[in-house]
């Protein structure tokens, strides 16, 4: 296999993993970009775009911010170093943002949800965290009805 083919299967810039269900289940109040501490093999697996954020959540442990339950499959290219596929991974944020996040966690009905993982222009893995409130079932139905109405309205205007 040539070098060009190997490079084409990796994600160099752009989204490596996305939590699409989070925007359905939560009302995102604000977003924060955070770095993530990864081992070398984890980065290779992320670049293949096989990570999953569906059940992941962020929280505090020992005064630091961590990402829990993110699934990163083992890299299968014969590398000997193994890692926990669902282990906790440290998030790197500025002190001011960390205080903001910890205050949000302490408030009622607010949680920190990872929205996506992407690679920036420098090739570093970043996580977009959302400070969110959980949606009730009625809120989800109202949002779906609003989306349907916007879609129907656009269809009617286009057909005129």
Residue, then its C-alpha position, 0 to 999 in steps of 0.5 A: x500500500x502506498x503512502x498516499x493511500x495510508x494518509x487518505x484513510x486518516x482524518x487530518x483535520x475535521x471531526x473525528x467523533x460526534x455525539x449527535x444524540x446530545x443535541x436531541x437530549x440536552x439544551x446546550x447553553x454554552x460550549x467550551x473547547x478543551x484539549x484532551x490528553x491521549x496516548x500515541x496509539x489512541x490518537x491513531x485510532x481517533x484519526x481513523x474516526x472510530x471513536x464513540x461519544x454516545x455514552x460519554x460524559x465529563x466531570x470533576x475528579x480531584x479538582x481536574x476535569x476528566x472525560x469518562x466512558x468515551x470509547x476509543x477502539x484499540x489500534x489494530x496495526x500490530x502495536x503492542x501498547x494497549x490502553x483502556x478503551x473506556x478509560x477516563x481521559x484528562x481534559x485540558x482547559x484554562x482555569x477560568x473555564x474550569x471554574x465556570x464548568x465546576x460552577x455549572x456542574x454544581x447548579x441544578x439540572x446542568x451537566x457537561x456533555x462532550x459534543x464532538x472531537x476534532x483535530x485543529x489546524x495544528x493536528x491536536x485533538x480537541x473536545x467541544x464540551x457543552x454546558x447543558x440542561x436536560x430536556x423533558x419529553x415535551x421539550x423534545x416533542x416541541x423541538x421536533x414540531x418546530x423542525x417539521x414546521x420549518x421544513x414544511x414552510x421552506x418546502x411551501x416557499x420553494x414550490x411557489 
